[in-house]
Amino acid sequence: MTSRHIEFSDAWDFEDVYGALWGFARGYAWKPEEEDYLVHITTGTHVAQICLFLLTESRHFPARIVQTSPGTRGDDGIKSPAGTSSIIDLDLKKYDKLATRFAEEREAGASVLTAGIPTKSREFAKLVGRVEQVAAASRAPILLTGPTGAGKTVLARRIFELKKARNLVDGPFVELNCATIRGDQAMSALFGHRKGAFTGALSDRDGLLKRADGGVLFLDEIGDLGLDEQAMLLRAIEDKIFLPVGADKPVLSDFQLIGGTNRDLDAAVRDGDFREDLLARINLWSFRLPGLSERREDIEPNIDHELDRFARDSGKRVAFNSEARARFLSFATGPSAAWSANFRDLGGAVTRLATLADSGRIDETLVNEEIDRLQRQWKPPITSSDDVVTEVLGSAGAERIDHFDRVQLAEVIRVCRASRTLSEAGRTLFAVTRLERKIANDADRLQKYLARFGTEWESCRT
């Protein structure tokens, strides 16, 4: 037997140890047909043991791994001189049970995310799988986009529950709809304040960012935050610190941000309503949730889900009769069903049907009534141009405008009322001609148009 000595500069350096053993394996004249090789991994550093295992499993060492252990002491306290030895099986194909466990854990993670979001959509299931992968591997911000009622809040909660189940967070889930706060109220709610910072600040207050320390902060409608709040939020995300209103010492908070929005944040950046650096920071992982009209195959399972929820909340189990179910499904999955509020519309419809089903069965009469109600709800009210313009300008102002201008102004007012911001209304009204301009200042064009008639954006909104 010939002894071979291998030198390591640092037996705990993985690159050094692996490189030295790999070089030995490549240079040794193996004769596996004539000789039987055993690799002993009991001694040496953990790094050396790992490298020996990897090189043997990859057949750089055409050997079997043997592991030995010393003798043990008996009840009489005398140590047995005989130890034990065993051969480690390197056929990794036999470890299917381990692979199965990982697959089951991944499926369990996906099921946590889809709880309350039943789906038959392959595309949506693929989206959820990607969200699960990111949620389990990253603490970077996540941005959920999509129309109102598409399930952003529900998915944000499921992401938190998944991370909690895997011990990836130890703090709470904290949420805020940014569209409900403005000015000092927004600063105080998010970042907290110190006593006396402004009128009404009678005591110190921890903000939501501090409450979310170690957990998840979900900011729905994040596009509605003011520019000052956006700047402070950016620093809190990047540096984990922020300054409460009226404070001179920063506060530390380590949270994961999930943002939700139904706005086009890229357009908001161009219009100066959203910070470009903040968008770049929160847009690393962005997922768009499709509306219900884009997932019509999910309508049927969600009807059953809403009936189950009604049963839990009311203690009353309700079901469709076969004709009524077929009638409602035909309408719900057809092109005339707008589902403008998405799952909120569907949940409301099923709740109304279940509540009115006195016998516990939803019949065709109830379904037809609900279909009529939904169609009226989705159809915009018919209002004459005279009524709309008079509403904004008053009777005297409306009488001074030609009928031609009155019709055009009425449509502009309608667009303004359907838009969330002046810029959004401008983009809608000038969607074609804005493309021909090098600088598209839609908000300014709309303001100038309204000024011709002695009115402004705010007046059109009310």
C-alpha positions as CSV (number, residue, x, y, z in Angstrom):
1,M,0.0,0.0,0.0
2,T,1.4,3.4,-1.0
3,S,0.8,6.5,1.1
4,R,0.0,9.8,-0.8
5,H,0.2,13.0,1.1
6,I,-1.9,16.0,0.0
7,E,-1.1,19.5,1.3
8,F,-3.8,22.1,2.0
9,S,-3.0,25.7,2.7
10,D,-6.2,25.9,4.8
11,A,-8.1,22.8,5.6
12,W,-11.2,25.0,6.2
13,D,-11.0,26.7,2.8
14,F,-13.5,25.0,0.4
15,E,-11.8,26.1,-2.8
16,D,-8.3,25.1,-1.5
17,V,-9.4,21.7,-0.3
18,Y,-11.7,20.8,-3.3
19,G,-9.0,22.0,-5.8
20,A,-6.3,19.8,-4.1
21,L,-8.5,16.7,-4.0
22,W,-9.8,17.3,-7.5
23,G,-6.2,17.6,-8.8
24,F,-5.2,14.4,-7.0
25,A,-8.3,12.6,-8.5
26,R,-7.4,13.8,-12.0
27,G,-3.8,12.7,-11.7
28,Y,-4.1,9.3,-10.0
29,A,-4.0,6.2,-12.2
30,W,-7.2,4.5,-11.1
31,K,-7.7,0.8,-11.9
32,P,-11.3,0.2,-10.8
33,E,-11.4,-3.2,-12.7
34,E,-8.5,-4.5,-10.6
35,E,-8.8,-2.6,-7.3
36,D,-11.5,-1.8,-4.8
37,Y,-11.4,1.8,-3.4
38,L,-12.8,3.0,-0.2
39,V,-12.9,6.7,0.9
40,H,-12.9,7.2,4.6
41,I,-14.7,10.4,5.6
42,T,-14.9,10.2,9.4
43,T,-11.7,12.2,10.0
44,G,-10.7,15.6,8.8
45,T,-12.5,18.9,8.7
46,H,-16.2,19.2,7.6
47,V,-15.0,20.9,4.4
48,A,-12.8,17.9,3.6
49,Q,-15.6,15.5,4.3
50,I,-18.0,17.4,2.0
51,C,-15.4,17.6,-0.8
52,L,-14.6,13.9,-0.5
53,F,-18.3,13.1,-0.7
54,L,-18.9,15.3,-3.8
55,L,-15.9,13.9,-5.7
56,T,-16.8,10.3,-4.9
57,E,-20.5,10.9,-5.8
58,S,-19.3,12.4,-9.1
59,R,-17.0,9.4,-9.7
60,H,-13.8,11.4,-9.7
61,F,-12.9,8.9,-7.0
62,P,-14.2,5.6,-8.4
63,A,-14.8,4.4,-4.8
64,R,-17.2,3.6,-2.1
65,I,-17.5,5.8,1.0
66,V,-16.9,4.1,4.3
67,Q,-17.7,5.7,7.6
68,T,-16.5,4.3,10.9
69,S,-17.2,5.0,14.5
70,P,-15.3,4.1,17.7
71,G,-16.4,1.5,20.2
72,T,-19.0,2.5,22.9
73,R,-19.0,2.1,26.6
74,G,-21.1,-0.7,28.1
75,D,-23.2,-0.6,31.2
76,D,-20.1,-1.5,33.2
77,G,-18.3,1.6,31.9
78,I,-15.8,-0.4,30.0
79,K,-15.2,0.8,26.4
80,S,-15.5,-1.9,23.7
81,P,-12.4,-2.0,21.5
82,A,-14.4,-2.9,18.5
83,G,-15.9,0.0,16.6
84,T,-18.4,-0.2,13.6
85,S,-18.1,0.6,9.9
86,S,-20.7,1.1,7.2
87,I,-20.7,1.8,3.5
88,I,-22.6,5.0,2.4
89,D,-24.9,4.4,-0.5
90,L,-24.2,7.0,-3.2
91,D,-27.1,6.1,-5.5
92,L,-29.0,9.3,-5.1
93,K,-31.8,8.0,-7.2
94,K,-32.8,6.0,-4.2
95,Y,-33.5,9.2,-2.3
96,D,-36.8,9.9,-4.0
97,K,-38.6,10.3,-0.7
98,L,-36.5,13.3,0.0
99,A,-37.3,14.8,-3.3
100,T,-41.0,14.1,-2.8
101,R,-40.9,15.9,0.6
102,F,-39.5,19.0,-1.1
103,A,-42.1,18.8,-3.8
104,E,-44.9,18.4,-1.2
105,E,-43.5,21.4,0.7
106,R,-43.5,23.5,-2.5
107,E,-47.1,22.4,-3.3
108,A,-48.1,23.3,0.2
109,G,-46.6,26.8,-0.3
110,A,-48.5,27.3,-3.5
111,S,-51.7,26.1,-1.7
112,V,-51.1,28.7,1.0
113,L,-51.0,31.4,-1.6
114,T,-54.1,30.2,-3.5
115,A,-56.2,29.7,-0.3
116,G,-59.2,31.9,-0.9
117,I,-58.2,32.4,-4.5
118,P,-59.5,29.3,-6.2
119,T,-58.2,28.9,-9.8
120,K,-58.4,26.6,-12.8
121,S,-56.3,29.0,-14.9
122,R,-53.0,27.6,-15.9
123,E,-51.5,31.1,-16.4
124,F,-52.6,32.2,-13.0
125,A,-51.4,29.0,-11.4
126,K,-48.0,29.7,-13.0
127,L,-48.0,33.2,-11.7
128,V,-48.8,31.9,-8.2
129,G,-45.9,29.4,-8.5
130,R,-43.5,32.2,-9.3
131,V,-44.8,34.4,-6.5
132,E,-44.3,31.4,-4.1
133,Q,-40.7,31.0,-5.3
134,V,-39.9,34.7,-4.9
135,A,-41.6,34.9,-1.5
136,A,-39.6,32.0,-0.1
137,A,-36.3,33.1,-1.4
138,S,-36.3,37.0,-1.2
139,R,-37.0,39.8,1.2
140,A,-36.9,42.4,-1.5
141,P,-40.0,44.5,-2.2
142,I,-42.8,42.9,-4.2
143,L,-45.2,45.0,-6.3
144,L,-48.6,43.6,-7.1
145,T,-50.5,45.4,-9.9
146,G,-53.8,44.9,-11.5
147,P,-57.4,46.3,-11.5
148,T,-59.3,47.0,-8.3
149,G,-60.8,43.8,-6.8
150,A,-58.4,41.4,-8.6
151,G,-57.2,40.0,-5.2
152,K,-54.0,42.0,-4.4
153,T,-54.8,42.3,-0.7
154,V,-55.7,38.6,-0.4
155,L,-52.5,37.6,-2.2
156,A,-50.4,39.9,0.0
157,R,-51.8,38.3,3.1
158,R,-51.1,34.8,1.7
159,I,-47.5,35.8,1.0
160,F,-47.1,36.8,4.6
161,E,-48.7,33.5,5.8
162,L,-46.3,31.5,3.6
163,K,-43.3,33.4,5.0
164,K,-44.6,33.0,8.5
165,A,-45.1,29.2,8.1
166,R,-41.5,28.9,6.9
167,N,-40.1,31.0,9.7
168,L,-39.0,33.7,7.3
169,V,-40.6,36.5,9.3
170,D,-41.3,36.9,13.0
171,G,-43.2,40.2,12.9
172,P,-46.8,41.0,12.0
173,F,-48.6,41.7,8.8
174,V,-49.4,45.5,8.7
175,E,-51.5,47.0,5.9
176,L,-52.6,50.5,4.8
177,N,-54.6,51.8,1.9
178,C,-52.6,54.9,0.9
179,A,-55.6,56.4,-0.9
180,T,-57.2,57.1,2.5
181,I,-54.4,59.4,3.9
182,R,-52.9,62.7,3.0
183,G,-50.4,65.3,4.4
184,D,-49.5,65.2,8.1
185,Q,-51.9,62.3,8.5
186,A,-50.0,60.2,6.0
187,M,-46.6,61.1,7.5
188,S,-47.8,60.3,11.0
189,A,-49.6,57.0,10.0
190,L,-46.6,55.7,8.2
191,F,-43.6,57.0,10.1
192,G,-45.1,58.0,13.5
193,H,-44.6,61.3,15.3
194,R,-43.3,62.8,18.5
195,K,-45.5,64.7,20.9
196,G,-46.1,68.3,19.8
197,A,-44.9,67.7,16.2
198,F,-48.1,69.3,14.9
199,T,-51.5,70.4,16.2
200,G,-53.2,67.4,17.7
201,A,-50.0,65.4,18.4
202,L,-50.7,65.0,22.1
203,S,-48.4,62.0,22.6
204,D,-45.7,60.0,20.8
205,R,-47.0,57.6,18.2
206,D,-45.3,54.7,16.5
207,G,-46.0,54.5,12.8
208,L,-46.9,51.5,10.7
209,L,-43.3,51.1,9.5
210,K,-42.2,50.5,13.1
211,R,-45.1,48.2,13.8
212,A,-44.1,46.1,10.8
213,D,-40.5,45.6,12.1
214,G,-39.6,42.0,11.4
215,G,-42.7,41.4,9.4
216,V,-44.5,42.5,6.2
217,L,-45.8,45.9,5.4
218,F,-48.5,46.0,2.6
219,L,-49.2,49.4,1.1
220,D,-52.2,49.2,-1.1
221,E,-52.6,52.0,-3.7
222,I,-49.0,52.9,-3.1
223,G,-49.2,55.2,-6.2
224,D,-51.4,57.6,-4.1
225,L,-48.6,58.4,-1.7
226,G,-47.3,62.0,-1.8
227,L,-43.8,62.7,-3.0
228,D,-42.5,63.5,0.5
229,E,-43.8,60.2,1.9
230,Q,-42.3,58.4,-1.1
231,A,-38.9,59.9,-0.4
232,M,-39.0,58.8,3.2
233,L,-40.3,55.4,2.3
234,L,-37.4,54.9,-0.2
235,R,-34.9,55.6,2.6
236,A,-36.7,53.2,5.0
237,I,-36.5,50.4,2.4
238,E,-32.8,51.0,1.5
239,D,-31.4,51.9,4.9
240,K,-33.9,50.3,7.3
241,I,-34.2,53.7,9.1
242,F,-36.6,56.6,9.0
243,L,-37.3,59.8,10.9
244,P,-40.7,60.2,12.7
245,V,-42.4,63.6,12.4
246,G,-40.9,66.0,14.9
247,A,-38.1,63.6,15.8
248,D,-34.3,64.2,15.8
249,K,-33.2,60.6,16.1
250,P,-33.9,58.0,13.4
251,V,-35.9,54.8,14.1
252,L,-34.8,51.4,12.9
253,S,-37.3,49.0,11.3
254,D,-36.5,45.9,9.1
255,F,-39.6,44.9,7.2
256,Q,-40.5,43.5,3.8
257,L,-42.6,45.8,1.6
258,I,-45.4,44.6,-0.6
259,G,-47.0,47.4,-2.7
260,G,-50.3,47.2,-4.5
261,T,-51.6,49.5,-7.2
262,N,-54.1,49.7,-10.1
263,R,-52.3,52.7,-11.5
264,D,-49.7,52.8,-14.3
265,L,-46.7,53.8,-12.2
266,D,-44.5,54.3,-15.3
267,A,-46.9,56.9,-16.5
268,A,-47.1,58.5,-13.0
269,V,-43.3,58.8,-13.1
270,R,-43.5,60.6,-16.5
271,D,-46.1,62.9,-15.1
272,G,-44.1,63.7,-12.0
273,D,-46.5,62.0,-9.6
274,F,-44.3,59.2,-8.6
275,R,-40.5,59.0,-7.9
276,E,-38.5,57.2,-10.5
277,D,-36.0,55.9,-7.9
278,L,-38.7,54.5,-5.6
279,L,-40.3,52.7,-8.6
280,A,-37.0,51.2,-9.5
281,R,-36.5,50.0,-5.9
282,I,-40.0,48.4,-5.5
283,N,-40.3,47.0,-9.1
284,L,-37.6,44.3,-8.7
285,W,-40.4,41.7,-8.4
286,S,-43.6,42.8,-10.1
287,F,-46.6,40.6,-10.6
288,R,-49.8,41.7,-12.5
289,L,-53.0,40.0,-11.2
290,P,-55.5,39.6,-14.1
291,G,-59.1,40.8,-13.6
292,L,-61.9,38.3,-13.4
293,S,-62.9,39.0,-17.1
294,E,-59.4,37.6,-18.0
295,R,-59.9,34.5,-15.8
296,R,-63.4,33.4,-16.7
297,E,-62.5,29.8,-16.2
298,D,-62.1,30.7,-12.5
299,I,-65.7,32.0,-12.1
300,E,-67.2,28.6,-11.4
301,P,-64.8,27.6,-8.6
302,N,-65.1,31.1,-7.1
303,I,-68.9,30.8,-7.0
304,D,-68.5,27.6,-4.9
305,H,-65.9,29.4,-2.8
306,E,-68.3,32.3,-2.1
307,L,-71.1,29.9,-1.2
308,D,-68.8,28.1,1.2
309,R,-67.8,31.5,2.8
310,F,-71.5,32.4,3.1
311,A,-72.2,29.1,4.9
312,R,-69.3,29.8,7.3
313,D,-70.5,33.3,8.0
314,S,-74.2,32.7,8.2
315,G,-74.4,29.1,9.3
316,K,-76.7,28.5,6.3
317,R,-75.8,26.2,3.5
318,V,-77.2,27.3,0.1
319,A,-76.9,25.8,-3.3
320,F,-78.1,26.5,-6.9
321,N,-80.6,24.2,-8.6
322,S,-79.2,22.8,-11.8
323,E,-81.1,25.1,-14.1
324,A,-80.3,28.2,-12.1
325,R,-76.6,27.3,-11.9
326,A,-76.4,26.7,-15.7
327,R,-78.2,30.1,-16.3
328,F,-75.9,32.0,-14.0
329,L,-72.7,30.4,-15.3
330,S,-73.8,31.1,-18.9
331,F,-74.2,34.8,-18.1
332,A,-71.1,35.1,-15.8
333,T,-68.7,33.5,-18.3
334,G,-70.2,35.3,-21.3
335,P,-69.0,38.5,-23.0
336,S,-71.9,40.6,-21.6
337,A,-70.6,40.2,-18.0
338,A,-68.2,43.1,-17.4
339,W,-67.2,42.2,-13.8
340,S,-65.8,45.7,-13.5
341,A,-65.1,45.3,-9.8
342,N,-63.8,41.8,-10.4
343,F,-64.1,39.4,-7.4
344,R,-66.0,42.1,-5.4
345,D,-68.8,42.0,-8.0
346,L,-68.9,38.2,-8.0
347,G,-68.8,37.9,-4.2
348,G,-71.6,40.5,-3.8
349,A,-73.7,38.7,-6.4
350,V,-73.4,35.3,-4.8
351,T,-74.0,36.8,-1.3
352,R,-77.3,38.4,-2.5
353,L,-78.4,35.2,-4.2
354,A,-77.7,33.1,-1.1
355,T,-79.3,35.6,1.3
356,L,-82.6,35.7,-0.8
357,A,-82.8,31.9,-1.1
358,D,-85.3,31.2,1.6
359,S,-85.5,27.5,0.9
360,G,-81.7,27.1,0.7
361,R,-82.0,26.7,-3.1
362,I,-81.2,29.4,-5.6
363,D,-83.7,29.2,-8.4
364,E,-83.9,30.8,-11.9
365,T,-86.1,33.6,-10.7
366,L,-83.5,34.8,-8.3
367,V,-80.7,34.4,-10.9
368,N,-82.6,36.4,-13.5
369,E,-83.2,39.2,-11.0
370,E,-79.5,39.3,-10.1
371,I,-78.5,39.3,-13.8
372,D,-80.7,42.4,-14.4
373,R,-79.2,44.1,-11.3
374,L,-75.6,43.5,-12.5
375,Q,-76.4,44.7,-16.0
376,R,-77.9,47.9,-14.6
377,Q,-74.9,48.3,-12.3
378,W,-72.4,48.0,-15.1
379,K,-74.3,50.3,-17.6
380,P,-73.3,53.9,-17.1
381,P,-76.2,56.2,-16.4
382,I,-77.6,58.1,-19.3
383,T,-77.2,61.8,-18.6
384,S,-77.9,64.6,-21.1
385,S,-75.1,66.9,-22.0
386,D,-77.3,69.8,-20.8
387,D,-77.6,68.3,-17.4
388,V,-73.9,67.6,-16.9
389,V,-72.8,71.0,-18.1
390,T,-75.4,72.8,-16.1
391,E,-74.3,70.9,-13.1
392,V,-70.7,72.2,-13.4
393,L,-71.3,75.7,-14.9
394,G,-74.7,76.6,-13.5
395,S,-77.7,77.5,-15.6
396,A,-76.4,80.9,-16.7
397,G,-73.0,79.6,-17.7
398,A,-74.5,76.7,-19.7
399,E,-76.8,79.0,-21.6
400,R,-73.8,81.0,-22.9
401,I,-72.3,77.9,-24.7
402,D,-73.2,76.6,-28.1
403,H,-74.8,73.2,-28.3
404,F,-71.7,71.9,-30.2
405,D,-69.3,72.9,-27.4
406,R,-71.8,71.7,-24.7
407,V,-71.7,68.2,-26.1
408,Q,-67.9,68.1,-26.2
409,L,-67.6,69.6,-22.7
410,A,-70.0,67.1,-21.3
411,E,-67.8,64.2,-22.5
412,V,-64.7,65.9,-21.1
413,I,-66.5,66.2,-17.7
414,R,-67.5,62.6,-17.9
415,V,-63.9,61.5,-18.5
416,C,-62.7,63.7,-15.6
417,R,-65.2,62.1,-13.2
418,A,-64.1,58.6,-14.3
419,S,-60.4,59.5,-13.8
420,R,-58.4,59.5,-10.6
421,T,-56.1,62.4,-11.5
422,L,-55.9,65.4,-13.9
423,S,-53.0,63.7,-15.7
424,E,-55.0,60.4,-16.2
425,A,-58.0,62.3,-17.6
426,G,-55.6,64.2,-20.0
427,R,-54.0,60.9,-21.2
428,T,-57.5,59.5,-22.0
429,L,-58.7,62.6,-23.8
430,F,-55.5,63.2,-25.8
431,A,-54.5,59.5,-26.3
432,V,-53.9,60.0,-30.1
433,T,-52.5,63.5,-30.5
434,R,-50.1,63.1,-27.5
435,L,-48.2,60.5,-29.5
436,E,-47.4,63.2,-32.1
437,R,-45.8,65.6,-29.5
438,K,-42.2,65.5,-28.3
439,I,-43.4,66.6,-24.9
440,A,-46.9,65.4,-24.0
441,N,-48.2,67.7,-21.2
442,D,-51.7,66.3,-21.1
443,A,-52.7,67.9,-17.8
444,D,-51.8,71.4,-19.0
445,R,-53.8,70.9,-22.2
446,L,-56.8,69.8,-20.2
447,Q,-56.5,72.7,-17.8
448,K,-56.4,75.2,-20.6
449,Y,-59.4,73.6,-22.3
450,L,-61.5,73.8,-19.1
451,A,-60.4,77.4,-18.5
452,R,-62.0,78.4,-21.8
453,F,-65.4,77.7,-20.1
454,G,-64.5,79.3,-16.8
455,T,-64.1,76.0,-14.9
456,E,-61.3,73.7,-13.7
457,W,-60.5,70.1,-12.8
458,E,-61.8,70.2,-9.2
459,S,-65.1,71.7,-10.3
460,C,-65.7,68.9,-12.8
461,R,-64.9,66.2,-10.2
462,T,-67.7,67.3,-7.8
